[in-house]
Amino acid sequence: MERYKIITLTPDEMQKCITFSEESAKSQQQIEFGQKDTKARSVKEIARDNLIGKMAEVAVSRMLREEYGIHFPVNFDIYPRGEWDDCDVQIKAWTIDIKSTRSGKWLLFETSKLKMRQNQKINNLPDAVIMCRTPWDRDNDKPRGSVELIGAISVYALLKNSNNKVIFLKKHDFIPNTKTKLQADNLAIQFEDINHDWDKIIDYMVKNMPPDISGMRIPD
């Protein structure tokens, strides 16, 4: 079984994440971009999703600071509806999205969100994605307090798909080998097929510029 780097959040970090997730949920839309025909999310569900993501951001920031001397503070600002920050973390010239899930073994990226960001006046596609998993106590519906840092993949590699490991899943498809039905079109790649070697990942980003992805095709 694959073992990933694990970061356990401090009580203070957890409280900041909880406060942020609850406050930011109040100003977020109940139906996500590109999912108009799906059931509206409750504020509690939005807060839970926000908490999963914010815990991952804190864990990645801790790893970068403690192990690589890279300081990029977590943004706890709460934006008005329809506004968000440009990226979750930046390493040199690389802008990076951080994604997390409570369970599962797939990195998913909704194609509608990729297209929206590609079509903005200033191309706002991230250069890479860091994938995490936020273990969850489902009996008590709360996080266990730790985050698994799975690995990373460049968006160039995600779109180019040279190794044929990325698959295109349509709305209402099931995530392979699960009973989870998707609410939007997604690019998907298994955790085992992304880079897990953090030393190599960080070293490459520090020493190399990200490739230009502004003109790359995003599947329909």
C-alpha positions in Angstrom: 0.0 0.0 0.0 1.3 3.4 -1.0 2.4 5.6 2.0 2.2 9.3 1.5 3.7 12.2 3.5 1.3 13.0 6.4 1.0 16.5 8.0 -1.0 16.7 11.3 -2.4 20.2 11.9 -2.0 21.9 15.3 -5.2 22.8 17.3 -4.6 26.5 16.3 -4.3 25.6 12.6 -7.5 23.5 12.8 -9.5 26.2 14.5 -8.4 28.8 11.8 -9.5 26.4 9.1 -12.8 25.7 10.7 -13.6 29.4 11.3 -12.6 30.2 7.7 -14.7 27.4 6.2 -17.8 28.4 8.2 -17.5 32.1 7.4 -16.6 31.7 3.7 -19.5 29.3 3.2 -22.0 32.1 3.8 -20.9 34.0 0.7 -20.5 31.1 -1.7 -23.0 30.0 -4.3 -24.9 26.8 -3.5 -24.6 25.5 -7.1 -21.1 25.2 -8.5 -20.0 26.7 -11.8 -21.2 24.6 -14.7 -23.6 22.4 -12.6 -26.9 24.3 -12.9 -29.0 21.1 -13.0 -27.6 19.7 -9.8 -29.0 19.9 -6.3 -28.1 23.0 -4.4 -25.5 22.4 -1.6 -26.4 23.4 2.0 -24.2 25.9 3.8 -23.0 22.9 6.0 -21.9 21.0 2.9 -20.1 24.1 1.4 -18.3 24.6 4.8 -17.2 21.0 4.8 -15.8 21.2 1.3 -14.1 24.5 2.2 -12.6 22.8 5.3 -11.2 19.9 3.4 -9.5 22.3 1.0 -8.2 24.7 3.5 -6.7 22.0 5.7 -4.8 20.8 2.6 -3.5 24.3 1.9 -2.2 24.6 5.5 -0.5 21.2 5.2 1.2 22.0 1.9 2.3 25.4 3.3 3.8 23.6 6.3 5.7 21.1 4.2 7.1 23.8 1.9 8.2 26.0 4.9 9.6 23.2 7.1 11.2 21.0 4.6 12.2 23.3 1.7 12.4 26.8 3.2 9.7 28.1 0.9 7.4 30.6 2.6 4.0 31.1 1.1 1.4 32.0 3.7 -2.1 30.5 3.6 -4.7 33.0 2.5 -7.6 33.1 5.0 -9.2 36.1 3.3 -13.0 35.8 2.6 -14.0 37.0 -0.8 -17.4 38.2 -2.1 -19.3 35.7 -4.2 -17.8 35.1 -7.6 -14.3 36.3 -6.5 -11.3 34.1 -5.5 -7.5 34.3 -5.3 -5.3 33.5 -8.3 -3.7 30.4 -6.9 -3.4 28.4 -3.7 0.4 28.5 -3.6 3.2 29.7 -5.7 6.7 28.2 -6.1 9.0 30.5 -8.0 7.1 31.1 -11.3 4.7 28.1 -10.8 1.2 28.9 -9.8 -0.4 25.9 -8.2 -3.9 24.7 -7.3 -4.3 22.5 -4.2 -7.0 19.8 -4.4 -8.1 17.5 -1.7 -10.7 14.7 -1.2 -12.0 12.9 1.9 -11.4 9.5 0.3 -10.7 8.0 -3.1 -7.7 7.5 -5.3 -8.4 9.8 -8.2 -7.4 13.4 -9.0 -10.3 15.1 -10.8 -10.3 18.5 -12.5 -13.6 19.8 -14.0 -13.1 20.8 -17.6 -15.6 23.6 -17.4 -13.5 25.3 -14.7 -10.4 24.8 -16.7 -12.0 26.4 -19.8 -13.4 29.3 -17.7 -9.9 30.1 -16.4 -8.3 29.7 -19.8 -10.8 32.1 -21.4 -10.3 34.9 -18.9 -8.6 38.0 -20.3 -5.4 37.1 -18.5 -5.0 33.3 -18.8 -5.5 32.1 -15.3 -4.8 28.4 -15.7 -2.7 27.0 -12.9 0.7 25.6 -13.9 0.3 22.5 -11.7 -2.0 20.7 -9.2 -1.0 19.4 -5.8 -3.3 16.5 -4.7 -4.1 15.8 -1.1 -6.4 13.6 0.9 -8.0 14.8 4.1 -9.0 11.7 6.2 -12.5 12.0 7.6 -14.4 10.6 10.6 -17.6 9.8 8.8 -19.4 8.6 11.9 -19.0 12.0 13.5 -18.8 13.9 10.3 -15.5 15.7 11.1 -11.9 15.7 9.9 -9.4 13.5 11.7 -6.9 16.4 11.8 -4.3 15.2 9.4 -3.7 15.6 5.6 -2.0 13.1 3.3 0.2 14.9 0.6 -0.3 12.6 -2.4 1.8 14.2 -5.1 1.7 16.7 -8.0 1.2 16.9 -11.8 1.7 19.8 -14.1 -1.4 21.0 -16.0 0.7 20.6 -19.2 1.1 16.9 -18.5 -2.6 16.6 -17.5 -3.7 18.1 -20.9 -1.0 16.6 -23.1 -1.5 13.1 -21.6 1.6 11.7 -23.2 1.5 8.5 -21.0 -2.2 7.9 -21.7 -2.9 7.8 -17.9 -5.4 10.7 -18.0 -8.9 9.8 -18.9 -11.9 12.0 -19.8 -15.0 11.3 -17.8 -18.3 12.7 -18.9 -21.0 14.0 -16.6 -23.0 11.1 -15.0 -20.1 8.7 -15.6 -19.0 6.8 -12.5 -15.5 7.2 -11.2 -13.8 3.9 -12.2 -14.3 1.1 -9.7 -16.6 3.2 -7.5 -20.3 4.0 -7.1 -19.6 7.8 -7.3 -21.4 9.5 -10.2 -19.9 12.7 -11.5 -21.9 15.9 -11.7 -19.7 17.4 -14.4 -17.1 16.5 -17.1 -13.7 15.8 -15.6 -10.1 15.0 -16.5 -9.1 12.2 -14.2 -5.9 10.5 -13.2 -5.2 7.9 -10.5 -3.0 8.9 -7.5 -0.6 6.2 -8.4 0.1 7.8 -11.8 1.2 11.2 -10.5 4.6 12.2 -9.1 5.0 11.4 -5.4 8.6 12.4 -5.0 8.4 15.8 -3.3 12.2 16.4 -3.5 12.1 16.0 -7.3 8.9 18.0 -7.6 10.1 21.0 -5.7 13.6 20.9 -7.2 12.1 21.0 -10.7 9.8 23.9 -9.9 12.6 25.9 -8.3 15.0 25.4 -11.3 12.6 25.4 -14.3 10.0 27.8 -15.7 6.5 26.3 -16.2 5.6 25.5 -19.9 3.1 27.7 -21.7 -0.3 26.1 -21.6 -2.4 29.1 -22.7 -3.1 27.6 -26.1 -3.6 24.0 -25.1 -6.9 22.3 -26.0 -9.2 21.3 -23.1 -11.5 18.4 -24.0 -15.2 19.1 -24.7 
